[in-house]
Amino acid sequence: MKADQFYTVRTLADRLAITPLTVYRLVRQGKIPAVKIGKSIRFDPEAVDAYLESVRLGPEDLTNGNHEQRES
């Protein structure tokens, strides 16, 4: 895979609609695999897709009260 095909922290954060800080937390927790190239962290799109598949919710997850609830 070419280096330009990897996601940066910012690209991944934008793609997932989360902050870069959350991306770093996911890496630190071992939830999303990352590659360190020099001082930069990069993400293989296939590994990201596998992570997203592993945390995907189905309809049954939403009916069992396992969904996000917003505080008012």
GIKAGI-V179161 format. One record per run of one state. SS is the DSSP state (helix for helix, strand for strand, loop for the rest). FROM is the first residue (numbers start at 1). TO is the last residue. If there is no record, write none. Layout:
<<SS FROM TO> <SS FROM TO>>
This chain:
<<loop 1 2> <helix 3 5> <loop 6 6> <strand 7 7> <loop 8 8> <helix 9 16> <loop 17 19> <helix 20 28> <loop 29 34> <strand 35 37> <loop 38 39> <strand 40 43> <loop 44 44> <helix 45 54> <loop 55 58> <helix 59 63> <loop 64 72>>
